[in-house]
Protein backbone atom coordinates (compact mmCIF):
# COMPACT_ATOMS: atom_id res chain seq x y z
CA UNK A 1 0.00 0.00 0.00
CA UNK A 2 1.31 3.41 -0.99
CA UNK A 3 2.23 5.89 1.71
CA UNK A 4 1.87 8.80 -0.70
CA UNK A 5 -1.25 10.87 -1.10
CA UNK A 6 -3.74 10.07 -3.85
CA UNK A 7 -4.00 13.82 -4.47
CA UNK A 8 -1.77 15.90 -6.71
CA UNK A 9 -1.54 19.52 -7.74
CA UNK A 10 -2.83 20.58 -11.13
CA UNK A 11 -1.08 22.93 -13.54
CA UNK A 12 0.51 26.21 -12.44
CA UNK A 13 -2.20 28.36 -14.12
CA UNK A 14 -4.90 26.46 -12.17
CA UNK A 15 -2.94 26.98 -8.94
CA UNK A 16 -2.62 30.71 -9.71
CA UNK A 17 -6.37 30.89 -10.39
CA UNK A 18 -7.04 29.16 -7.06
CA UNK A 19 -4.69 31.60 -5.29
CA UNK A 20 -6.80 34.47 -6.66
CA UNK A 21 -10.30 33.01 -6.34
CA UNK A 22 -9.80 31.46 -2.88
CA UNK A 23 -9.37 34.76 -1.02
CA UNK A 24 -12.10 36.43 -3.08
CA UNK A 25 -14.55 33.65 -2.20
CA UNK A 26 -13.46 33.68 1.45
CA UNK A 27 -13.81 37.45 1.82
CA UNK A 28 -17.16 37.37 0.04
CA UNK A 29 -18.36 34.60 2.37
CA UNK A 30 -17.21 36.64 5.36
CA UNK A 31 -19.16 39.65 4.10
CA UNK A 32 -22.28 37.55 3.53
CA UNK A 33 -21.96 36.00 6.99
CA UNK A 34 -21.58 39.44 8.51
CA UNK A 35 -24.76 40.61 6.78
CA UNK A 36 -26.80 37.47 7.54
CA UNK A 37 -25.53 37.02 11.10
CA UNK A 38 -24.71 40.47 12.46
CA UNK A 39 -22.09 40.53 15.22
CA UNK A 40 -23.27 40.55 18.84
CA UNK A 41 -24.71 43.94 19.65
CA UNK A 42 -25.19 44.72 15.96
CA UNK A 43 -28.84 43.71 15.84
CA UNK A 44 -31.10 46.48 14.63
CA UNK A 45 -28.39 48.49 12.88
CA UNK A 46 -29.52 50.09 9.66
CA UNK A 47 -27.11 49.35 6.83
CA UNK A 48 -26.60 51.68 3.89
CA UNK A 49 -26.11 49.74 0.64
CA UNK A 50 -23.51 52.13 -0.76
CA UNK A 51 -21.61 52.19 2.50
CA UNK A 52 -21.63 48.40 2.52
CA UNK A 53 -20.34 48.30 -1.05
CA UNK A 54 -17.46 50.65 -0.22
CA UNK A 55 -16.61 48.52 2.82
CA UNK A 56 -16.73 45.35 0.69
CA UNK A 57 -14.41 46.84 -1.95
CA UNK A 58 -12.01 47.99 0.77
CA UNK A 59 -12.20 44.56 2.37
CA UNK A 60 -11.34 42.94 -0.97
CA UNK A 61 -8.40 45.30 -1.41
CA UNK A 62 -6.83 45.10 2.03
CA UNK A 63 -8.11 41.62 2.90
CA UNK A 64 -7.08 40.30 -0.51
CA UNK A 65 -3.56 41.66 -0.03
CA UNK A 66 -3.38 40.08 3.44
CA UNK A 67 -4.62 36.76 2.04
CA UNK A 68 -2.01 36.82 -0.74
CA UNK A 69 0.76 37.44 1.81
CA UNK A 70 -0.49 34.47 3.87
CA UNK A 71 -0.67 32.34 0.72
CA UNK A 72 2.92 33.11 -0.24
CA UNK A 73 4.38 32.86 3.29
CA UNK A 74 2.46 29.84 4.65
CA UNK A 75 0.53 28.06 1.89
CA UNK A 76 3.20 28.04 -0.84
CA UNK A 77 5.82 26.24 1.29
CA UNK A 78 3.16 23.68 2.27
CA UNK A 79 2.30 23.15 -1.40
CA UNK A 80 5.94 22.78 -2.40
CA UNK A 81 6.42 20.19 0.32
CA UNK A 82 3.21 18.44 -0.72
CA UNK A 83 4.25 18.37 -4.36
CA UNK A 84 7.61 16.86 -3.47
CA UNK A 85 6.65 14.40 -0.71
CA UNK A 86 2.90 13.87 -1.39
CA UNK A 87 2.08 13.82 2.32
CA UNK A 88 -0.99 11.70 3.09
CA UNK A 89 -1.94 13.89 6.05
CA UNK A 90 -2.40 16.96 3.84
CA UNK A 91 -5.81 16.50 2.23
CA UNK A 92 -8.98 18.54 1.81
CA UNK A 93 -10.00 18.18 5.47
CA UNK A 94 -6.66 19.12 6.98
CA UNK A 95 -6.32 21.92 4.43
CA UNK A 96 -9.67 23.32 5.56
CA UNK A 97 -8.63 23.10 9.23
CA UNK A 98 -5.30 24.80 8.46
CA UNK A 99 -7.13 27.51 6.49
CA UNK A 100 -9.57 28.14 9.34
CA UNK A 101 -6.76 28.22 11.91
CA UNK A 102 -4.72 30.69 9.83
CA UNK A 103 -7.64 33.13 9.92
CA UNK A 104 -9.01 32.36 13.39
CA UNK A 105 -5.97 32.18 15.68
CA UNK A 106 -4.22 35.48 14.79
CA UNK A 107 -7.56 37.28 14.85
CA UNK A 108 -8.37 35.89 18.29
CA UNK A 109 -4.90 36.75 19.58
CA UNK A 110 -5.20 40.33 18.30
CA UNK A 111 -8.65 40.67 19.86
CA UNK A 112 -7.25 39.82 23.29
CA UNK A 113 -3.99 41.73 22.91
CA UNK A 114 -5.74 44.96 21.94
CA UNK A 115 -4.27 47.44 24.43
CA UNK A 116 -6.84 50.15 23.72
CA UNK A 117 -9.73 47.94 24.84
CA UNK A 118 -10.14 48.40 28.59
CA UNK A 119 -13.33 46.34 28.88
CA UNK A 120 -13.27 43.54 31.42
CA UNK A 121 -13.25 40.09 29.88
CA UNK A 122 -16.71 38.71 30.61
CA UNK A 123 -18.35 35.69 28.96
CA UNK A 124 -20.20 38.09 26.63
CA UNK A 125 -16.90 39.70 25.59
CA UNK A 126 -15.39 36.23 25.03
CA UNK A 127 -18.33 35.30 22.83
CA UNK A 128 -18.09 38.52 20.83
CA UNK A 129 -14.35 38.06 20.26
CA UNK A 130 -14.75 34.39 19.34
CA UNK A 131 -17.50 35.35 16.91
CA UNK A 132 -15.30 38.00 15.31
CA UNK A 133 -12.35 35.61 15.05
CA UNK A 134 -14.68 32.99 13.57
CA UNK A 135 -15.52 35.38 10.73
CA UNK A 136 -11.84 35.64 9.86
CA UNK A 137 -11.50 31.90 10.22
CA UNK A 138 -14.30 31.48 7.69
CA UNK A 139 -12.18 33.37 5.15
CA UNK A 140 -9.40 30.80 5.44
CA UNK A 141 -11.85 27.90 5.49
CA UNK A 142 -13.63 28.96 2.30
CA UNK A 143 -10.34 29.88 0.59
CA UNK A 144 -8.93 26.42 1.37
CA UNK A 145 -12.05 24.68 0.05
CA UNK A 146 -12.01 26.72 -3.16
CA UNK A 147 -8.29 26.04 -3.58
CA UNK A 148 -8.88 22.29 -3.15
CA UNK A 149 -11.67 22.32 -5.75
CA UNK A 150 -9.67 24.25 -8.35
CA UNK A 151 -6.00 23.31 -7.91
CA UNK A 152 -5.98 19.73 -6.57
CA UNK A 153 -7.04 16.53 -8.30
CA UNK A 154 -7.02 12.83 -7.55
CA UNK A 155 -4.14 10.90 -9.08
CA UNK A 156 -5.71 7.79 -10.66
CA UNK A 157 -2.53 5.73 -10.34
CA UNK A 158 -2.13 6.50 -6.64
CA UNK A 159 -5.80 5.97 -5.81
CA UNK A 160 -5.85 2.40 -7.20
CA UNK A 161 -2.84 1.42 -5.05
CA UNK A 162 -1.11 -0.01 -8.13
CA UNK A 163 2.57 0.53 -8.75
CA UNK A 164 3.05 3.55 -11.03
CA UNK A 165 4.65 1.52 -13.83
CA UNK A 166 1.68 -0.87 -14.01
CA UNK A 167 -0.76 2.02 -14.07
CA UNK A 168 0.95 3.40 -17.16
CA UNK A 169 0.79 0.12 -19.06
CA UNK A 170 4.32 -1.09 -18.33
CA UNK A 171 5.31 -4.13 -16.39
CA UNK A 172 6.19 -3.55 -12.78
CA UNK A 173 9.71 -4.68 -11.92
CA UNK A 174 10.01 -6.15 -8.40
CA UNK A 175 12.75 -4.58 -6.33
Backbone as a chain_set.jsonl record, in Angstrom:
{"seq": "XXXXXXXXXXXXXXXXXXXXXXXXXXXXXXXXXXXXXXXXXXXXXXXXXXXXXXXXXXXXXXXXXXXXXXXXXXXXXXXXXXXXXXXXXXXXXXXXXXXXXXXXXXXXXXXXXXXXXXXXXXXXXXXXXXXXXXXXXXXXXXXXXXXXXXXXXXXXXXXXXXXXXXXXXXXXXXX", "coords": {"N": [[0.837, -1.186, 0.0], [0.525, 2.193, -0.814], [2.256, 4.934, 0.608], [2.003, 7.476, -0.105], [0.117, 10.402, -0.943], [-3.082, 10.304, -2.568], [-3.736, 12.498, -3.899], [-2.921, 15.21, -6.113], [-1.253, 18.163, -7.278], [-2.612, 20.415, -9.691], [-2.04, 22.058, -12.865], [0.199, 24.937, -13.091], [-1.127, 27.393, -13.933], [-3.762, 26.808, -13.039], [-3.337, 26.619, -10.298], [-2.549, 29.249, -9.767], [-4.937, 30.553, -10.427], [-6.56, 29.495, -8.401], [-5.248, 30.593, -6.199], [-6.021, 33.229, -6.518], [-8.879, 33.203, -6.629], [-9.616, 31.89, -4.264], [-9.131, 33.613, -1.892], [-10.884, 35.709, -2.674], [-13.398, 34.405, -2.695], [-13.483, 33.618, -0.007], [-13.421, 36.106, 1.38], [-15.748, 37.207, 0.379], [-17.604, 35.382, 1.378], [-17.251, 35.907, 4.099], [-18.235, 38.528, 4.22], [-20.912, 38.089, 3.499], [-21.703, 36.417, 5.618], [-21.435, 38.249, 7.687], [-23.451, 40.03, 7.069], [-25.753, 38.395, 7.098], [-25.629, 37.216, 9.647], [-25.439, 39.309, 11.968], [-22.835, 40.788, 13.995], [-22.548, 40.293, 17.59], [-24.521, 42.515, 19.416], [-24.942, 44.046, 17.224], [-27.463, 43.936, 16.258], [-30.306, 45.262, 14.755], [-29.111, 47.426, 13.566], [-29.061, 49.851, 11.026], [-28.264, 49.379, 7.722], [-26.505, 50.973, 5.151], [-26.627, 50.615, 1.694], [-24.721, 51.572, -0.175], [-22.644, 52.292, 1.485], [-22.004, 49.807, 2.505], [-21.112, 48.577, 0.158], [-18.791, 50.054, -0.403], [-17.301, 49.366, 1.835], [-17.057, 46.615, 1.357], [-15.524, 46.599, -1.029], [-13.193, 47.801, -0.077], [-12.518, 45.867, 1.803], [-11.998, 43.715, 0.093], [-9.738, 44.75, -1.168], [-7.748, 45.343, 0.921], [-8.012, 43.034, 2.525], [-7.68, 41.076, 0.574], [-5.021, 41.535, -0.16], [-3.772, 40.874, 2.274], [-4.494, 38.17, 2.407], [-3.117, 37.168, 0.166], [-0.472, 37.548, 0.993], [-0.384, 35.756, 3.151], [-0.834, 33.416, 1.699], [1.515, 33.239, 0.168], [3.515, 33.144, 2.141], [2.819, 31.085, 3.961], [1.123, 29.081, 2.752], [2.264, 28.455, 0.211], [4.886, 27.273, 0.808], [3.905, 24.933, 2.069], [2.559, 23.74, -0.093], [4.679, 23.292, -1.861], [6.151, 21.429, -0.398], [4.193, 19.438, -0.29], [3.926, 18.803, -3.0], [6.407, 17.695, -3.498], [6.76, 15.587, -1.559], [4.269, 14.403, -1.299], [2.488, 14.186, 0.973], [0.382, 12.221, 2.979], [-1.19, 13.135, 5.055], [-1.919, 15.696, 4.408], [-4.712, 16.766, 3.151], [-7.978, 17.476, 1.784], [-9.549, 17.913, 4.095], [-7.711, 18.44, 6.216], [-6.484, 20.607, 5.061], [-8.597, 22.446, 5.068], [-8.939, 22.785, 7.824], [-6.437, 23.874, 8.491], [-6.609, 26.23, 6.974], [-8.792, 27.516, 8.274], [-7.668, 27.833, 10.834], [-5.522, 29.538, 10.271], [-6.822, 31.936, 9.745], [-8.402, 32.274, 12.056], [-6.893, 32.013, 14.553], [-4.78, 34.117, 14.671], [-6.477, 36.348, 14.563], [-8.028, 36.035, 16.869], [-6.02, 36.208, 18.803], [-5.148, 38.868, 18.393], [-7.483, 40.188, 19.114], [-7.557, 39.824, 21.867], [-5.177, 40.927, 22.655], [-5.417, 43.572, 22.245], [-4.569, 46.647, 23.23], [-5.925, 49.025, 23.583], [-8.461, 48.437, 24.336], [-10.244, 48.532, 27.131], [-12.169, 47.053, 28.366], [-13.577, 44.803, 30.737], [-12.963, 41.272, 30.689], [-15.554, 39.451, 30.102], [-17.938, 36.691, 29.961], [-19.638, 37.425, 27.817], [-18.039, 39.177, 26.353], [-15.992, 37.421, 25.623], [-17.482, 35.731, 23.933], [-18.209, 37.534, 21.91], [-15.675, 38.187, 20.867], [-14.77, 35.668, 20.052], [-16.667, 35.166, 18.103], [-16.072, 37.184, 16.252], [-13.444, 36.441, 15.545], [-14.06, 34.007, 14.428], [-15.323, 34.791, 12.063], [-13.118, 35.69, 10.571], [-11.763, 33.307, 10.467], [-13.493, 31.913, 8.841], [-12.897, 32.97, 6.364], [-10.379, 31.849, 5.725], [-11.145, 29.15, 5.76], [-13.074, 28.912, 3.653], [-11.472, 29.794, 1.535], [-9.541, 27.753, 1.478], [-11.121, 25.547, 0.791], [-12.054, 26.306, -1.754], [-9.589, 26.461, -3.057], [-8.832, 23.756, -2.959], [-10.81, 22.62, -4.597], [-10.243, 23.766, -7.101], [-7.427, 23.584, -7.647], [-6.402, 21.063, -7.003], [-6.258, 17.609, -7.686], [-7.378, 14.172, -7.968], [-5.054, 11.601, -8.18], [-5.092, 9.096, -10.431], [-3.492, 6.803, -10.616], [-2.329, 6.611, -8.086], [-4.563, 6.346, -6.487], [-5.572, 3.826, -7.001], [-3.873, 2.139, -5.802], [-1.958, 0.761, -7.232], [1.271, -0.114, -8.487], [3.165, 2.564, -9.96], [4.298, 2.091, -12.532], [2.804, -0.064, -13.556], [0.341, 1.131, -13.743], [0.671, 2.785, -15.87], [0.748, 1.122, -18.03], [3.038, -0.378, -18.28], [5.166, -3.088, -17.406], [5.558, -3.956, -14.018], [8.514, -3.892, -12.201], [9.85, -6.006, -9.846], [11.477, -5.104, -6.833]], "CA": [[0.0, 0.0, 0.0], [1.305, 3.408, -0.985], [2.227, 5.888, 1.708], [1.868, 8.805, -0.698], [-1.254, 10.87, -1.102], [-3.735, 10.067, -3.853], [-3.997, 13.818, -4.471], [-1.773, 15.898, -6.706], [-1.542, 19.518, -7.735], [-2.828, 20.58, -11.131], [-1.078, 22.931, -13.544], [0.515, 26.212, -12.444], [-2.204, 28.365, -14.12], [-4.898, 26.461, -12.165], [-2.941, 26.984, -8.936], [-2.619, 30.715, -9.705], [-6.366, 30.886, -10.385], [-7.036, 29.155, -7.059], [-4.688, 31.595, -5.287], [-6.796, 34.467, -6.657], [-10.3, 33.013, -6.336], [-9.805, 31.456, -2.884], [-9.367, 34.763, -1.019], [-12.096, 36.43, -3.082], [-14.555, 33.654, -2.201], [-13.464, 33.68, 1.453], [-13.813, 37.45, 1.818], [-17.16, 37.368, 0.038], [-18.355, 34.598, 2.367], [-17.207, 36.643, 5.363], [-19.156, 39.647, 4.095], [-22.276, 37.552, 3.53], [-21.958, 35.998, 6.995], [-21.582, 39.443, 8.51], [-24.762, 40.608, 6.777], [-26.796, 37.47, 7.535], [-25.533, 37.022, 11.096], [-24.709, 40.474, 12.456], [-22.095, 40.531, 15.225], [-23.268, 40.551, 18.842], [-24.714, 43.937, 19.646], [-25.188, 44.715, 15.958], [-28.844, 43.713, 15.842], [-31.096, 46.477, 14.629], [-28.386, 48.489, 12.878], [-29.522, 50.088, 9.662], [-27.105, 49.355, 6.828], [-26.599, 51.684, 3.888], [-26.114, 49.738, 0.639], [-23.509, 52.134, -0.76], [-21.608, 52.19, 2.503], [-21.632, 48.4, 2.519], [-20.344, 48.299, -1.048], [-17.461, 50.646, -0.216], [-16.608, 48.524, 2.819], [-16.734, 45.354, 0.685], [-14.414, 46.844, -1.953], [-12.01, 47.989, 0.768], [-12.197, 44.557, 2.371], [-11.343, 42.935, -0.967], [-8.403, 45.303, -1.408], [-6.827, 45.095, 2.032], [-8.108, 41.624, 2.899], [-7.077, 40.303, -0.511], [-3.564, 41.659, -0.03], [-3.377, 40.08, 3.444], [-4.624, 36.755, 2.036], [-2.013, 36.818, -0.743], [0.755, 37.438, 1.805], [-0.488, 34.472, 3.868], [-0.668, 32.342, 0.72], [2.919, 33.111, -0.238], [4.382, 32.858, 3.285], [2.457, 29.836, 4.646], [0.527, 28.06, 1.885], [3.196, 28.036, -0.842], [5.82, 26.242, 1.29], [3.158, 23.679, 2.267], [2.297, 23.152, -1.402], [5.943, 22.784, -2.398], [6.42, 20.191, 0.321], [3.206, 18.443, -0.721], [4.25, 18.372, -4.362], [7.614, 16.862, -3.472], [6.648, 14.404, -0.711], [2.9, 13.866, -1.392], [2.079, 13.818, 2.323], [-0.987, 11.701, 3.089], [-1.942, 13.893, 6.052], [-2.402, 16.957, 3.836], [-5.809, 16.503, 2.23], [-8.978, 18.538, 1.815], [-10.004, 18.185, 5.466], [-6.665, 19.118, 6.978], [-6.315, 21.919, 4.433], [-9.671, 23.317, 5.564], [-8.628, 23.096, 9.226], [-5.305, 24.8, 8.464], [-7.127, 27.509, 6.492], [-9.568, 28.138, 9.344], [-6.756, 28.219, 11.911], [-4.725, 30.688, 9.827], [-7.642, 33.13, 9.915], [-9.009, 32.361, 13.387], [-5.968, 32.177, 15.685], [-4.22, 35.478, 14.788], [-7.559, 37.284, 14.848], [-8.37, 35.887, 18.285], [-4.897, 36.75, 19.581], [-5.202, 40.332, 18.302], [-8.648, 40.666, 19.863], [-7.246, 39.822, 23.292], [-3.987, 41.731, 22.908], [-5.736, 44.959, 21.94], [-4.275, 47.439, 24.429], [-6.843, 50.15, 23.719], [-9.732, 47.938, 24.839], [-10.144, 48.404, 28.586], [-13.331, 46.34, 28.884], [-13.267, 43.544, 31.425], [-13.246, 40.093, 29.875], [-16.706, 38.708, 30.609], [-18.346, 35.692, 28.958], [-20.196, 38.091, 26.634], [-16.9, 39.697, 25.587], [-15.392, 36.228, 25.028], [-18.33, 35.302, 22.826], [-18.092, 38.52, 20.831], [-14.348, 38.057, 20.257], [-14.753, 34.389, 19.34], [-17.5, 35.346, 16.907], [-15.299, 38.002, 15.315], [-12.348, 35.614, 15.05], [-14.679, 32.992, 13.568], [-15.519, 35.378, 10.731], [-11.839, 35.641, 9.862], [-11.503, 31.897, 10.216], [-14.304, 31.485, 7.693], [-12.179, 33.37, 5.147], [-9.396, 30.799, 5.444], [-11.852, 27.903, 5.488], [-13.634, 28.961, 2.297], [-10.344, 29.882, 0.593], [-8.935, 26.417, 1.372], [-12.046, 24.678, 0.049], [-12.012, 26.724, -3.156], [-8.291, 26.042, -3.579], [-8.879, 22.295, -3.15], [-11.668, 22.32, -5.75], [-9.671, 24.254, -8.353], [-6.002, 23.305, -7.905], [-5.978, 19.733, -6.575], [-7.041, 16.527, -8.296], [-7.017, 12.83, -7.55], [-4.142, 10.896, -9.081], [-5.706, 7.786, -10.665], [-2.53, 5.728, -10.339], [-2.134, 6.503, -6.641], [-5.801, 5.965, -5.811], [-5.854, 2.401, -7.197], [-2.837, 1.419, -5.052], [-1.109, -0.008, -8.134], [2.566, 0.529, -8.746], [3.046, 3.553, -11.032], [4.646, 1.519, -13.834], [1.675, -0.871, -14.014], [-0.763, 2.018, -14.071], [0.951, 3.398, -17.161], [0.789, 0.116, -19.057], [4.316, -1.086, -18.328], [5.309, -4.133, -16.389], [6.191, -3.551, -12.776], [9.712, -4.68, -11.92], [10.006, -6.148, -8.4], [12.748, -4.578, -6.327]], "C": [[0.88, 1.247, 0.0], [1.163, 4.319, 0.226], [2.08, 7.31, 1.195], [0.4, 9.142, -0.885], [-1.79, 10.53, -2.492], [-4.071, 11.392, -4.542], [-2.729, 14.358, -5.108], [-2.217, 17.263, -7.191], [-1.751, 19.522, -9.24], [-1.782, 21.531, -11.692], [-0.91, 24.264, -12.799], [-0.572, 27.268, -12.707], [-3.433, 28.079, -13.239], [-4.586, 26.822, -10.711], [-3.017, 28.501, -8.761], [-4.072, 31.183, -9.646], [-6.94, 30.612, -8.996], [-6.495, 30.139, -6.019], [-5.465, 32.904, -5.357], [-8.249, 34.291, -6.221], [-10.566, 32.58, -4.892], [-10.039, 32.621, -1.933], [-10.62, 35.548, -1.385], [-13.339, 35.722, -2.535], [-14.623, 33.715, -0.682], [-13.916, 35.026, 1.977], [-15.282, 37.727, 1.499], [-18.029, 36.59, 1.029], [-18.375, 35.305, 3.713], [-18.182, 37.813, 5.334], [-20.599, 39.181, 4.179], [-22.629, 37.101, 4.947], [-22.187, 37.197, 7.906], [-22.932, 40.107, 8.288], [-25.878, 39.712, 7.321], [-26.82, 37.275, 9.042], [-24.747, 38.202, 11.648], [-23.988, 40.151, 13.758], [-22.932, 40.857, 16.453], [-23.349, 42.047, 19.084], [-25.019, 44.692, 18.369], [-26.615, 44.559, 15.471], [-29.566, 45.051, 15.804], [-30.35, 47.617, 13.973], [-28.923, 48.623, 11.46], [-28.302, 50.202, 8.755], [-27.415, 50.096, 5.537], [-25.942, 50.818, 2.819], [-24.803, 50.268, 0.078], [-22.343, 52.061, 0.22], [-21.099, 50.748, 2.581], [-20.788, 48.023, 1.321], [-18.923, 48.85, -0.944], [-16.649, 49.813, 0.776], [-16.184, 47.211, 2.172], [-15.545, 45.516, -0.265], [-13.118, 47.055, -1.172], [-11.547, 46.682, 1.39], [-11.509, 43.681, 1.338], [-9.924, 43.433, -1.225], [-7.421, 44.944, -0.308], [-6.834, 43.628, 2.453], [-7.482, 40.722, 1.844], [-5.561, 40.351, -0.445], [-3.056, 40.828, 1.156], [-3.442, 38.586, 3.123], [-3.492, 36.317, 1.117], [-0.694, 36.683, 0.007], [0.755, 36.108, 2.552], [-0.28, 33.312, 2.901], [0.793, 32.145, 0.346], [3.829, 32.721, 0.921], [4.088, 31.486, 3.9], [2.02, 28.744, 3.665], [1.522, 27.555, 0.833], [4.244, 27.038, -0.34], [5.133, 24.898, 1.561], [2.919, 22.977, 0.933], [3.571, 22.592, -2.034], [6.334, 21.475, -1.707], [5.473, 19.083, -0.104], [3.548, 17.914, -2.109], [5.457, 17.438, -4.367], [7.39, 15.542, -2.735], [5.283, 13.722, -0.747], [2.416, 13.342, -0.039], [0.636, 13.346, 2.344], [-1.818, 12.532, 4.059], [-2.503, 15.191, 5.494], [-3.447, 16.64, 2.771], [-6.821, 17.643, 2.341], [-9.414, 18.919, 3.218], [-8.938, 18.925, 6.266], [-6.35, 20.485, 6.376], [-7.361, 22.906, 4.914], [-9.407, 23.721, 7.017], [-7.472, 24.092, 9.296], [-5.767, 26.184, 8.008], [-7.913, 28.243, 7.564], [-8.643, 28.643, 10.446], [-5.921, 29.443, 11.538], [-5.52, 31.984, 9.959], [-8.084, 33.354, 11.35], [-8.007, 32.735, 14.478], [-5.326, 33.562, 15.767], [-5.291, 36.519, 15.126], [-7.954, 37.229, 16.318], [-7.263, 36.469, 19.168], [-4.91, 38.275, 19.557], [-6.373, 40.895, 19.089], [-8.347, 40.743, 21.356], [-6.005, 40.634, 23.641], [-4.211, 43.214, 22.649], [-5.59, 45.805, 23.205], [-5.264, 48.578, 24.639], [-8.187, 49.725, 24.297], [-9.606, 47.682, 26.348], [-11.344, 47.674, 29.183], [-12.915, 45.086, 29.63], [-13.711, 42.356, 30.574], [-14.332, 39.266, 30.57], [-17.055, 37.625, 29.593], [-18.925, 36.314, 27.697], [-19.087, 38.639, 25.742], [-16.175, 38.537, 24.905], [-16.171, 35.803, 23.8], [-18.206, 36.246, 21.637], [-16.743, 38.39, 20.119], [-14.202, 36.733, 19.507], [-15.549, 34.479, 18.041], [-16.755, 36.14, 15.839], [-14.15, 37.194, 14.707], [-12.875, 34.516, 14.127], [-14.958, 33.514, 12.174], [-14.232, 35.35, 9.926], [-11.419, 34.21, 9.577], [-12.278, 31.388, 9.024], [-13.652, 31.877, 6.371], [-11.179, 32.28, 4.761], [-10.041, 29.479, 5.09], [-12.371, 27.868, 4.058], [-12.517, 29.03, 1.262], [-9.696, 28.511, 0.4], [-9.823, 25.467, 0.576], [-12.027, 25.016, -1.436], [-10.686, 26.304, -3.788], [-8.298, 24.55, -3.874], [-9.685, 21.944, -4.397], [-11.02, 22.693, -7.08], [-8.294, 23.66, -8.648], [-5.531, 21.906, -7.546], [-6.875, 18.694, -7.237], [-6.562, 15.191, -7.754], [-6.143, 12.2, -8.618], [-4.667, 9.47, -9.227], [-4.754, 6.65, -10.313], [-2.353, 5.528, -8.836], [-3.394, 6.007, -5.945], [-6.143, 4.49, -5.988], [-4.865, 1.52, -6.457], [-2.016, 0.487, -5.934], [0.249, 0.656, -8.193], [2.427, 1.447, -9.961], [3.333, 2.955, -12.404], [3.481, 0.709, -14.387], [0.506, 0.013, -14.415], [-0.566, 2.682, -15.422], [1.134, 2.375, -18.266], [2.1, -0.62, -19.179], [4.337, -2.123, -17.216], [6.014, -3.549, -15.162], [7.365, -4.489, -12.508], [9.859, -4.794, -10.417], [11.401, -5.7, -7.977], [13.311, -5.488, -5.282]], "O": [[1.862, 1.327, 0.737], [0.079, 4.453, 0.794], [2.037, 8.252, 1.986], [-0.448, 8.254, -0.972], [-1.037, 10.478, -3.465], [-4.626, 11.401, -5.641], [-1.616, 14.017, -4.707], [-3.393, 17.491, -7.476], [-1.147, 18.735, -9.969], [-0.756, 21.777, -11.059], [-1.754, 24.658, -11.994], [-0.923, 27.993, -11.776], [-4.07, 29.011, -12.749], [-5.465, 27.277, -9.978], [-3.491, 28.987, -7.735], [-4.399, 32.105, -8.899], [-7.72, 31.41, -8.477], [-7.197, 30.484, -5.068], [-5.558, 33.618, -4.358], [-8.79, 35.144, -5.516], [-11.632, 32.874, -4.35], [-11.047, 32.631, -1.227], [-11.343, 36.005, -0.5], [-14.228, 36.365, -1.977], [-15.711, 33.849, -0.122], [-14.71, 35.091, 2.916], [-15.972, 38.403, 2.262], [-19.068, 37.084, 1.467], [-19.398, 35.306, 4.398], [-18.88, 38.063, 6.317], [-21.418, 39.805, 4.853], [-23.73, 37.37, 5.426], [-23.038, 37.157, 8.794], [-23.499, 40.686, 9.215], [-26.831, 40.199, 7.928], [-27.887, 37.18, 9.648], [-23.527, 38.121, 11.787], [-24.467, 39.333, 14.543], [-23.906, 41.605, 16.371], [-22.351, 42.758, 18.966], [-25.329, 45.882, 18.426], [-26.943, 45.009, 14.374], [-29.442, 45.865, 16.719], [-30.915, 48.701, 13.831], [-29.201, 47.63, 10.788], [-27.416, 51.023, 8.993], [-28.452, 49.875, 4.911], [-24.825, 50.336, 3.012], [-23.865, 49.497, -0.126], [-21.204, 51.801, -0.168], [-19.897, 50.513, 2.707], [-19.85, 47.236, 1.444], [-17.965, 48.191, -1.349], [-15.455, 49.586, 0.576], [-15.072, 46.738, 2.409], [-14.659, 44.662, -0.3], [-12.067, 46.546, -1.562], [-10.349, 46.417, 1.496], [-10.548, 42.981, 1.657], [-9.016, 42.638, -1.47], [-6.391, 44.32, -0.561], [-5.779, 43.048, 2.709], [-6.835, 39.727, 2.17], [-4.891, 39.339, -0.647], [-2.029, 40.157, 1.05], [-2.559, 37.823, 3.515], [-2.962, 35.216, 1.268], [0.111, 35.806, -0.303], [1.77, 35.411, 2.586], [0.379, 32.33, 3.244], [1.257, 31.012, 0.219], [4.826, 32.032, 0.706], [5.016, 30.794, 4.319], [2.496, 27.611, 3.743], [1.609, 26.35, 0.595], [4.475, 26.031, -1.009], [5.715, 23.843, 1.309], [3.06, 21.757, 0.838], [3.541, 21.537, -2.669], [6.79, 20.534, -2.355], [5.88, 17.932, -0.262], [3.466, 16.711, -2.358], [5.514, 16.496, -5.158], [7.787, 14.487, -3.23], [5.145, 12.592, -0.279], [1.989, 12.193, 0.074], [-0.24, 14.005, 1.784], [-3.035, 12.624, 3.9], [-3.461, 15.735, 6.042], [-3.113, 16.291, 1.639], [-6.522, 18.673, 2.944], [-9.627, 20.095, 3.51], [-9.233, 19.927, 6.919], [-5.99, 21.415, 7.098], [-7.053, 24.075, 5.144], [-9.629, 24.872, 7.392], [-7.522, 25.046, 10.072], [-5.366, 27.195, 8.585], [-7.734, 29.446, 7.754], [-8.815, 29.759, 10.938], [-5.644, 30.289, 12.389], [-4.942, 33.03, 10.256], [-8.137, 34.493, 11.814], [-8.244, 33.67, 15.243], [-5.323, 34.149, 16.849], [-5.038, 37.456, 15.883], [-8.187, 38.266, 16.94], [-7.542, 37.141, 20.161], [-4.705, 38.909, 20.591], [-6.262, 41.973, 19.673], [-8.838, 41.644, 22.037], [-5.805, 40.991, 24.802], [-3.296, 44.021, 22.814], [-6.389, 45.691, 24.135], [-5.426, 49.051, 25.764], [-8.975, 50.578, 24.707], [-8.945, 46.736, 26.776], [-11.515, 47.681, 30.402], [-12.0, 44.383, 29.204], [-14.697, 42.428, 29.842], [-14.062, 38.496, 31.491], [-16.528, 37.633, 28.48], [-18.723, 35.781, 26.606], [-19.183, 38.575, 24.516], [-15.784, 38.649, 23.743], [-15.589, 35.543, 22.747], [-18.111, 35.804, 20.492], [-16.682, 38.476, 18.892], [-13.579, 36.686, 18.446], [-15.148, 33.933, 17.013], [-16.806, 35.8, 14.657], [-13.912, 37.256, 13.501], [-12.213, 34.141, 13.159], [-14.845, 32.77, 11.201], [-14.244, 35.026, 8.739], [-10.788, 33.935, 8.556], [-11.795, 30.538, 8.276], [-13.835, 31.193, 5.365], [-11.139, 31.844, 3.611], [-9.551, 28.76, 4.219], [-12.135, 26.902, 3.332], [-12.607, 28.387, 0.216], [-9.341, 28.148, -0.721], [-9.327, 24.673, -0.223], [-11.99, 24.121, -2.28], [-10.663, 25.841, -4.928], [-7.821, 24.124, -4.926], [-9.288, 21.069, -5.167], [-11.225, 22.006, -8.08], [-8.023, 23.272, -9.785], [-4.363, 21.584, -7.764], [-8.088, 18.874, -7.337], [-5.487, 15.09, -7.162], [-6.452, 12.258, -9.808], [-4.686, 8.716, -8.255], [-5.183, 5.634, -9.765], [-2.239, 4.395, -8.37], [-3.309, 5.323, -4.925], [-6.925, 3.947, -5.208], [-4.989, 0.296, -6.474], [-1.435, -0.478, -5.437], [0.364, 1.861, -7.972], [1.666, 1.151, -10.882], [2.646, 3.301, -13.365], [3.196, 0.79, -15.582], [-0.241, -0.325, -15.334], [-1.536, 3.098, -16.055], [1.627, 2.718, -19.34], [2.268, -1.42, -20.1], [3.612, -2.025, -16.226], [6.944, -2.752, -15.279], [7.232, -5.71, -12.578], [9.985, -3.768, -9.748], [12.377, -5.904, -8.698], [14.379, -5.214, -4.736]]}, "num_chains": 1, "name": "protein.A"}
